[in-house]
């Protein structure tokens, strides 16, 4: 069978160095192509060691991995142990030099929830909207020194999650007050006040989609440019 060039569409484009355990992608294949289960096995033999496709399945023609998505879920890992990060997690966890106050970080996070213009936290892209609906931004401790922040939104603009984390880390070590990150939402351009958190602590962990009969409508709505009210 002759090779056919295929275009891959992914649910979320991550910054260089960011991990993904829940990435979703789609591609169109010609009639009579390899069955999905065989394709998954073949890909496992071809892909590099740091990339795996755990499952392949056929989806409706209206499905679009990017535009049909309802929301994306990210997790950022921070270790504030005085001796640093466990060596086995040095590639997916940020080592932080000071003890963090997760209670005050959650207080600050709550003020950021909802639909806002997150321009202060996003890298500018010509013609792209920075209005997003932030549904979850929650810090929890997993043991005495590991902090996890779970973030969910309908979509994220470039560097948004890492910028939010960077702002909240400043709050967590009491360099900034809890209302400071939300106050940045009044700005209409990216701010230099926020230190962007390193990429390696962030992982895309999941993408949600509607039922099959709602896929086309969701894609159409997502493509519409949003503005702040």
C-alpha positions in Angstrom: 0.0 0.0 0.0 1.3 3.4 -1.0 2.1 5.9 1.9 -0.3 8.7 2.3 0.5 12.0 4.1 -1.7 12.5 7.1 -2.3 15.7 9.0 -2.5 15.3 12.8 -4.7 17.7 14.9 -4.1 17.7 18.6 -6.3 18.9 21.5 -3.7 21.1 23.0 -0.4 22.5 21.9 2.0 22.5 24.9 5.0 24.7 25.5 8.4 23.0 24.9 9.2 20.9 27.9 5.6 20.4 29.1 4.5 16.8 29.4 1.2 15.2 28.3 -0.4 12.0 29.7 -3.9 12.9 28.4 -3.3 14.3 24.9 -5.9 13.6 22.3 -5.3 13.8 18.5 -7.2 12.9 15.4 -6.3 12.3 11.7 -8.2 11.3 8.6 -7.3 8.0 7.1 -8.3 6.6 3.6 -10.8 3.8 3.3 -9.4 0.3 3.9 -6.6 1.7 6.2 -5.2 -0.4 9.0 -7.7 -1.2 11.8 -7.3 1.0 15.0 -6.0 -1.8 17.2 -3.3 -2.7 14.7 -2.4 0.9 14.3 -1.8 1.3 18.0 0.5 -1.7 18.0 2.4 -0.5 14.9 2.9 3.0 16.4 4.4 1.5 19.5 7.2 0.0 17.4 7.8 3.2 15.4 7.7 6.0 18.0 10.6 7.2 20.2 10.9 6.0 23.8 9.4 9.2 25.2 6.2 9.1 23.1 3.4 6.4 23.3 -0.1 6.1 21.9 -2.1 4.0 24.4 -5.3 3.7 22.4 -6.7 4.3 18.9 -10.3 4.3 17.9 -12.6 5.5 15.1 -14.6 8.6 15.8 -17.5 10.4 14.0 -16.5 12.7 11.1 -17.6 15.7 13.1 -15.0 15.1 15.8 -12.2 17.6 16.0 -9.6 17.0 18.7 -9.0 20.7 19.1 -12.3 22.5 18.5 -14.7 19.8 19.8 -13.1 19.8 23.3 -15.2 21.0 26.2 -12.2 21.6 28.6 -8.6 20.7 29.2 -7.1 19.5 32.5 -3.6 20.3 33.6 -1.6 19.5 36.7 1.5 21.3 38.0 3.8 19.7 40.6 5.8 21.7 43.1 8.1 20.3 45.8 9.0 22.7 48.6 11.2 20.3 50.6 14.3 22.0 51.9 16.5 19.3 50.4 14.9 19.5 46.9 13.1 17.2 44.6 13.1 13.4 44.7 15.6 12.5 41.9 13.0 10.2 40.3 10.7 13.2 39.8 13.3 15.8 38.7 11.8 15.9 35.2 8.1 16.5 36.2 8.3 18.4 39.5 9.5 21.9 40.2 11.8 22.3 43.2 11.0 25.4 45.1 13.4 27.2 47.4 10.9 28.3 50.1 8.0 26.8 52.0 4.7 27.6 50.4 1.4 28.5 52.0 -1.2 26.5 50.1 -4.1 28.0 52.0 -3.4 31.5 50.8 -2.6 30.2 47.3 -6.1 28.7 47.2 -7.6 31.9 48.4 -5.9 33.7 45.5 -6.9 31.0 43.1 -10.6 31.3 43.9 -10.6 35.0 42.8 -9.4 34.0 39.3 -12.2 31.5 38.5 -14.8 32.3 35.9 -14.6 33.9 32.4 -12.1 36.7 32.2 -9.6 38.3 29.8 -6.4 36.6 30.8 -4.2 38.9 28.6 -1.9 39.6 31.5 -1.0 35.9 31.8 -0.8 35.1 28.1 1.8 35.5 25.3 0.3 37.7 22.6 -0.8 36.1 19.3 -2.0 38.4 16.6 -5.8 38.1 16.2 -6.2 35.6 19.0 -8.6 36.1 21.9 -7.3 35.9 25.5 -10.8 35.4 27.0 -11.0 32.1 28.8 -13.4 30.4 31.2 -11.3 29.1 34.1 -13.3 26.3 35.8 -10.8 24.9 38.3 -7.6 26.2 40.0 -7.0 24.2 43.2 -3.9 23.5 45.3 -3.6 20.3 47.4 -0.8 18.8 49.4 0.2 15.2 48.6 2.4 14.5 51.6 4.3 17.1 53.6 6.3 18.6 50.7 4.5 17.9 47.4 2.0 20.5 46.1 -0.3 19.7 43.2 -2.3 22.4 41.4 -5.1 21.1 39.2 -6.3 23.5 36.5 -9.2 23.2 34.1 -10.6 25.5 31.5 -12.4 25.4 28.2 -9.1 26.4 26.6 -5.8 28.0 27.5 -3.8 30.6 25.7 0.0 30.3 25.3 1.9 30.1 28.7 -1.3 30.9 30.6 -1.1 28.0 33.1 2.6 28.5 33.8 2.0 32.2 34.3 -0.9 31.6 36.7 1.3 29.2 38.7 4.1 31.7 38.7 1.9 34.4 40.1 0.4 32.1 42.8 3.9 30.9 43.9 4.7 34.6 44.7 1.5 34.6 46.8 2.4 31.3 48.4 5.7 32.7 49.8 4.0 35.9 50.9 5.8 38.2 48.4 2.4 39.2 47.0 -1.1 39.6 48.6 -3.8 37.1 47.8 -5.8 39.6 45.6 -2.8 40.5 43.5 -3.2 37.9 40.7 -6.9 38.7 40.2 -6.0 42.4 40.1 -3.8 41.7 37.0 -7.0 40.7 35.1 -7.6 44.5 34.7 -4.6 44.7 32.4 -5.1 44.3 28.6 -1.6 43.2 27.8 0.9 40.7 29.1 2.5 41.8 32.3 6.2 41.6 33.2 5.4 41.4 36.9 4.7 37.6 36.7 7.5 35.1 36.6 6.5 32.2 34.3 6.9 28.9 36.1 9.3 26.4 34.4 7.8 24.1 31.8 8.8 20.7 33.2 6.4 20.8 36.2 3.4 21.0 34.0 1.4 18.1 32.5 -1.7 18.0 30.3 -3.6 15.2 32.0 -7.0 15.1 30.2 -9.4 16.5 27.7 -13.2 16.3 27.9 -15.6 16.0 24.9 -19.4 16.2 24.5 -21.6 13.4 23.2 -21.2 12.5 19.6 -24.4 14.4 18.5 -23.0 17.6 20.0 -19.5 17.5 18.4 -20.2 19.7 15.4 -22.1 22.4 17.5 -19.3 22.5 20.0 -16.6 22.9 17.3 -18.6 25.8 15.7 -18.9 27.5 19.1 -15.3 27.1 19.9 -14.2 28.7 16.6 -16.2 31.8 17.3 -13.9 34.7 18.6 -14.7 35.6 22.2 -14.5 39.1 23.7 -14.6 40.2 27.3 -18.0 41.6 28.4 
